[in-house]
Amino acid sequence: MIAQMLPSTDVTLLIGTDATAEAVARGLPNAWIAHLACHGSAAVSPLTLDSALYFARNEPLTGADLLDLGPLKARLIVASACETAIIPGYETVDEALSLSTVLLGAGAAGAVASLWAVDDFATRVLMSRFYEEIIAGATPPHALRRAMLWVRDLSIDEADAYANARPALRSRDEQDVTIAGGGGHTERPFAAPRLWAGFTLSGA
């Protein structure tokens, strides 16, 4: 869905078993925008740079691997996964070595990443709106803020209408599921901050 939204015709789309760690590593250095929708985890120790993104067959790209890919040319890399902005071991070290800051260190101008384990469906809606804002002319920081506030304030009917107009937002298991109260609110299913506030933008 995001690939179809982007104005560029030069898009590499890796889905399912095609999205191997090797293929992603090969494509990242020359990407202008990279959207990585996958699994992620923060390391126990920041010194080993082994926080990782996981791709096809659960293959990891660790922080160390990402740093070795530089220099990256990307204006924006979106690590749409769990824990990609968490700084492991922050109580005992001076360095802020999350996956997002590693991406900046490798050369990306900006990185969007998450501060906790995120909800799949709420994240898909948030990311869809984020890119719509960017395509409409917003800068990444403004686009992320607007998308978050928009998701927070969505009513159940608005959320259903938005998802129904964009079938790719729903997984196969959710195709016939009506959105209802995921955030603990009967009228605004995404009102709980855990569903929309987890992503942060580092860099420019």
N, C-alpha and C positions, 0 to 999 in steps of 0.2 A: 504494500500500500504506500509506504513512504517512498519507495523507488519511483512509483508512478506520480507522486506529488512533486518530486524535484524537477526543476526546469531543465536540467542538463540531460542530454541524450547519451552521454558517456557514463553509464552507470553499470557497475558490476554488482550483480545480485547473487548472493550465496544463501541458499536455503537448505535446511535439513542436512543430509549427509554431504552436501557440497560445501557446507560451511566448516571445513576443517581448520584446525589451527594453522596449518601450513598455508592454506589458501588465503586466510585472513592476513597472516603475516606478510604474504607476498603483495597483497593489495594495499595495505595501510600506508606504506611510505609515499605513494603518489596520490593518495586520496585528498580531495579538497574538503569533503564532508564524509564522515564515516558513522554509520549507525550500527551499533553492536547490540542486538537483542539476544541475550544468552543468559547463562548462569554465571554467578560471580561469588567470590568469597574473599574475606579479608584474612590475612595471615596472622598467626600468633605473634611472630616476631617481625618487626619492620626491617631489621637489619639484613634479612635474607632476601627481601623483595619477592617473596613467594605468594603474595596475594595474587589471585588469578582470575581470568575470564575463561570459561569452559565452552568449547565448541563441539562439533560433531564427534561422536564416540567419546564424549567427556574429555577431549584433549585440552589441556590447559595452555594458555599463554600467560606466563607469570609476569610480574612487574619487571623482573630482570630481562625477560624475553622482549617485552615492549620497549624497554630502554635501549636494547641492542638494535632495534629497528630504525632508530633515528639516523639522520634528521627527518622528522615527519613534516609534511607540507600542509597539513590539515588546518583549515580555519576553525573547524569544529569536529570533535569526536564525542559522540554520545554513547556512554557505557550504560545502556539500559538493562541493568542487571542488579542483583542484590549486593550491597556492601562495597560498592566500587569507590566510594569517597571516605570510607572508614579509615582512620589512621590507627593501625594496630600498635599496641604498646606505647601509646602517647604519654602514659604516666611516667615512663622511665627514659624517654629519648628526646632529643632536641629536634629531630627532623620530622617533617610532615610528609611521610612517604606512603600515601594512599595510591591506588591505581590512577586516580585522576591527576595527582601531582606528578606521577611518573610519566603520564602522557604529555604533560606540559614540559617536563624535563627532556622528553624525546623530541620536542619541537612543535607540538600542536599549540595553536594560539588559544584555544579554549576547549574545555572538557566539561561535559555534563555527567554527573555521577551521583550515586545514591548513598545515603547515610545509614540505611538499615535494609532489612529484607523487605522488598516491596511487593505489593499485590499485583498479580499479572494483569487482570482486566483494567483496573484503575490506571495502571501504568500505560497500557496501550491507548486508552482514551487521552491521557495526559500528553503522550508523545505525539499522537495524531494532531491534537490542537496546537502543540508547540511548533510543529512544522508548518501548520497552516498560518500561524502568526509570522513565522520567518518569511514564508513566501509572500505574505501580505506586506512585507517591508520592515518588520520589527527586528531590532538587533537581538542576538541570542539571550542576553540578560532580560530584556524587556519581554521577549517572547515567552521565556520560561515563567516569569512572574505572572503574565497575563493568563497563560495556560493553567497555572496552578489555581488562581483565583476563580477562573471560569469553571474548572472541575469542582472546586469546593462548593460553588453555588448552584450546580446543576440540580434540577428537580428530577424525580424519577422519570416523568414523561419526557423531559428534554434529553435525558441520558439514553433512554430507549430509542427515541427518534434519531438521535445522533448515531448510535450504534447500528440501527437498522438501515440507515443510509450508507453505511460503510461496513459491509458484511465481513471484510477482512479483520475487523476489530474483534470479532467473536471467534473463539476457538471452536472446533467441531463440537465439543461438549457443551458449549454455551449458546449454540445457534438458536435454540428455542427457549432459552432461559430469560425470563423477565428480570430486569435489574430491580432489586428490592432490599433496601435497608442495609447495604454492606457497611456503611459507616456508622450504624447505630441510630440513624435518623430516618423517620418514616417518609419525610418529604425530600431530603437531600441525601442520596445514598453515598456520596463521597465526601461528606462534610468533615469526617474525622481526619485530623492532620496526618495520621499515619498513612492515609491513602493518597495524599497529594503533596505533602511537604517534604518528602524524603530526598528529592533531587536538588542538587546545588550546582552552580556553574563556577568553575575556576578559570582564571585567565581572563582574556579580553573577549 
